[in-house]
Structures are given as C-alpha cells and as structure tokens.
Amino acid sequence: MAFRQRREKLRSILTGSSCVRPGSVYDATSIRIAEDLGFELGMFGGSVASLAVLGDPDIALITLTELAEQMRRMSRAAALPVLVDADHGYGNALNVRRTVQELEAAGAAGLTIEDTLLPQAFGQAKTQLIPLEEGVGKMKAALDGRGDPSLVVMGRTGAVSITGLDDAIARAKAYEAIGVDALFFTGIKIRGELEAVSAATSLPIVLGGAPEDMTALDYLESQRVRIALQGHAPFAAATQAVYETLKALREGGSPKNLKGLASSELTGRAMREADVKARSGAFLGLNKP
C-alpha cells in the first residue's frame, strides 16, 4: 500500500498542469535529504547508479540485481516517490519484463525503458538504437511485467539526436499507441524539436536535459512537460567534497578543524566546482540524464 501511494503521487504529477524538477538521488542518505528539502520526486539515474554502486562510468556494467537492491535501500529510507532509469531493461523483451518486476518489488514509483542499443556494439563509436519493432516489443513487455497497475512505465528515446526528429516522433507515437504512461525524450536541443514532439503526441512528457533557453517552467508546461531533469550535480558535489576532505587529511589536516570546513566552505566550493564540471560534461561521465 505504501508503494502504491508513491506511485499515485507520481501519476498525479504526470496528470497535473505543472512541471517539476526532481531531486537526483542515489542512496539512502541522498533520498532522505531530498525528501526533507521538499522535493516532490526523486530521479535515480543510470549514470549515478553505476557510480554509486560500482564506482564505474555509465557503460552498461551495472546489473539489474545491483540496481534493484539500491532502489530497495532507498525505498526503506524514505517515502519519496522515485523514477528509476532502467536503461534498456538489461537485455531483450523477456529481460525487460523481469526488470519491471524487480523494480516494482523494490518500491520504484516509475521506471523508464529506452530504445538504445546497449551494451554498445563492437566497433561502433556512436550511440545506436534498436529497431522500432524491437522497441515496441520491449514496451509491451514492460507493461505486461508490472503487477501493480499504478506503477508508471515510461517509453524513452534519444532518437532526436541520433537518427533525427522524424524517427523520434515515429517511435514516440508507437510507444504511446501500445499504452505507456509517459514519453521520455533526451537529446532535444531546440524549442522547435520539443514543440514538434509535443504536437505529435498526447502523453505527458519527461525531458532529460535541455539548453538554458528551454528551462523556463512556464514554457515547459505549455509543451506538456511534466518532469524536467537537471542533471546529477548532487553526486558530483558529494564526490568533490569527499576528495577535498580526504586530501586535506592526507596532507596533515586535523579532523577537528576540518569538521566546520566540510559543512560550510568546503561544501560550497565543491558544489561550485562540481557545477562547472557538470556543465562542461567532463565530470565523472555525468552527462547522461
């Protein structure tokens, strides 16, 4: 019942008229902080999942079991609804079905399944997509795999920046037709692209990253965007703070003297530095929504 309430809260966001910015969460502490600060929703990204659990970049190394266990820990720690980036569902359509079952049991409020070809094909430097028919099959499997109908299943595509706007619209319309609850787009760079996908579809839209001229909430709301991600700066800032603190201790600093620094000056500096690095896309590979 508690998990269903979280899922209903996410559904109320999607069916509402406002656009919310979720807090990026990745462990029991971060989700408690996000909940305490009043975030309506948490976002558990695939990139921070890999970094938090494995200390590895976002190159499809993390397993479903590891992702689900981390989600389970967060569900126990706080009641904040969490949208999980389930990547490609960890395999084919049958694997997608299992992914949905495990994340549902772990307490996720919703999840995204994308049509990216993962792991990246041998010898290919550029991101590739699976065929549309396979993408539709994965979305069907995701919907079939959920036991709680309140669990939110989103169809995700990065086709706009990979194969083009027309393909992105075709994929979005196909996923909408088979019954996903929302459409998640990455790679949208200009207003015309967002306006085109909004005009061609009718489901709530989740936007994974956007340039500065597309961050105004009133504009996003007018295009039916109900959730707009803003990266994973908290993990970057936390990592920078840990580095600076350990460096100071290694160089002979006193733990007693560092206590105040870690909670004020150090944290502020780390957040500023992490923000700069995150914006440049050069910090820990955190440039994926």
N, C-alpha and C positions, 0 to 999 in steps of 0.2 A: 504493500500500500504506500509506503514512504517513497519508493522509487517511482510509482505511478504519479504521485503528486509532483515530483520533479519533472517528469515528462509532460505533464499537463501545463506546468509553468512555461516550459519551452514552447509548447504549442500555442499558448496564449501570446507569446512574443511574436510568433510567426503569423498569427491571425490578427494581430493588433495593427495599429497605424503608425507606430513609432519604430525608429531604428536604434538598436542598442549596440554598444561596443563591449564585447565580452572580455573578461579578465583572463589572461593567459595563465593557466595552472598546470602543474606538472608533478606535484607530490602533496602529501598530507598537510604540510605547513603552508604551501602557497595557496591551496584551496581555502584553508581557514582564514588566511589573510584577505583573500578576495571576498569571501562571504562577509567578514567583519566590516570591510570597507563599503559594502552595499552593492556589489556587482549583482546584476540580475542573472548572469550566465557566466559559466567558465568555459574556456576553449582549451582542450588538450590536444595540442598539435603533434603530428608525427615526428617533426624535427626535434622538439624538446623531449618527446618521449624517448627517442633514441639517445639523446644526450644525457638525460637524467638517469635512465636505466643502465645504459651501456657505456656512456662516455664516448660514443661514436657518432659520426655525422649521419645525416639523413640519406643513407644509401641502401635502404631496404634490408638492414641487418636485424632489426628487432623482430621478435616473433609475436604471434598472436597471444600466446600464453603470457609473455612478459608485459605486453600492452594491457591485457585484461587484468592482470594482478595489480598493476599500478593504478588502474581505474578503480579496482576494488578497495585499495587502500584509501584513495581519495573519497570514495563514497562513504566509507566508515567515518572519516574525519569531519565531514561537513555535509550539509543538506543542499548545497548549491547545485543547481542543475548543470550538467556538463555535456557539451557537444564534443564527441571524440572523432578525430581524424583517423579513420580506419584504413587509410591508404587504398590499395587495390583489393582489399579483402583477403590478402595473404594467399592468393592463388586463383584458382578458377571459380566458377559459379558455386560449386559444392563447398569450397573453402569459404566463400563469402557467406553462405548460409551458416556455417559454423561460427564465423566471426561475429555475426549478428547475435547468435545465441549466447556466446561467451560474454560479449559486452553488455547485453541485456541483463544477464545474471550478475554482472559486476556493478550494475547500477547506473550505467550511462543513460542520460536523458535522450540523447540522439547520437547519430553517427553519420559519417559521410563515406560513400564508396565512390572511388574515382575510376576513370577510364584510361588512366596512364598505364603504359606497358612497364611493369615492374617485376623483377629487377630489370634494369636497363639492358637491352640486347647487346650481345658481344659485338664489339667493333663499331658501335653507334655512339657518336659523340652528342647527338641531340636527343631531346626527350621525344618519345614516340607514344602514340595512342593505340589502344586495341581497336579492332574493327567495331563499327557501330552495333552490329548484331550481337557481338560478344558483350559489349557494354550493356545492352538491353537485357541480355541473359543474366548478367550479374545483378542488375537492379531487381529483376524478378526474383532471383534467389534471395536477395536481401529482404524483400518484402515477405516472402514465404517463410523465411527463417525466424521472424520475430514471433514470440508467443504472446507478448503484451502489445495489443494494437495501439497503445498510446506512445510506444517507442517511436521516435522520429527517425525516418530514413531519408537521407538527402542524396540526390544524384549530383556528383561533382565532375566537372570537366575543365581542363585547361586548354581546350581546343582553340580559343580565341588567339592565343599567342603561338600555337603550334601548327595547326592546319588551317586556321582562318575563321573569320566571323561566321560565314555561311555554315561551315561544319559545326561550329559551336551551337548555332541555333537549331540545326537538324538534330543534334544529339540531345539538346535540352528538351525539344518538343517530343522526342521519342521517349525520354525518361519520364516526362510529365504524363504521357499517354498511358504508361503502364502503372502509374499510381504512386510515384514517390511523393513525399510530403513537401519538399522544397528543392530548389536548384541552387547549387553552389558553383560559383564561377571564379576562376583565377585567371590572371593574365590580362585582364581588362585594363587598358591604359588611357583611353579617352572617353569622353562623355557619349560620343556617338555610338560606341560599342555597347555601353551599358543600356542606352536608350533603345538600341535595336533588339537586344535580347529581352528587355522588359516588354517591348511592344509585341514580340513574337510569342510570348508565354504568358501564363496567368498565375503561376505558383509564386509563393514568397521567395525572395532572392537572398542568398547569402553571398557577400562579396569578400573574397580573400585578398586583401591588399588593394590599394588604389593610390594614384598620384595625389599631390596636395590639392589640386583644383577639383577633386572629386570626394572630398572628405566632409563637406557641409552636410549635416544631418537632414536639413530640410530638403536638400536636393536628392539625397539618397532615398528618403521617404517617398518622394514624388515618383521615384522609379521602382517602388515596391521592394526596396532593400530593407530587410528587417533585422539583419545582423551584419555588421561590418567589422571585420577583423583589423587589428592594428599591430600585427607582429607579435614577437615574443621577447620584448625588452626586459621583462622581469627576470627571466633566466639569465640573459646576458649580464644584467646588472648584478645579480647574485654571484655569478661566476667571477666577475671582475672584483667584487668585494672580497670573496674568498682568496683570490690571488693576491690582492694587495695586503690583506691581513697576514697571510702566511709568509709573504715576502718580508714584511716588517718584522715578524717574529724570527724568521731565519737570520735577519740582519742584526739581531740583538735587541729588538724592541721588547718592552715589558708588557705582558698580558694585561696588567692592571692599567697601564697608560693607554693601551690600545682599545680598551673597552668603550670609552667615550668616543674615540675616533671612529670605531666601527659603526657606532649607532648614529653618527651625525655627519661629520666631514667626509669620512671615507665613503659612506653610503651615497652621499650626494655626488661626490666626484665620480664614483663608479657608475652611477646612473647616467651622468652626463657623458662619460666616455663610452658607455655601452650604447647610448642613444646614437652617438655619432657613428660608431662602428656598425650598428644595426642598419642605419640609414644607408650606409655605403655598401651593405650586403657582404661585408668582409669578416664579420664576427661569427665564428663557430658554425658557419654554414646556415645561419638562421634566416635565410632569405626566402624560405618557403612558408606560405601561410599555414 
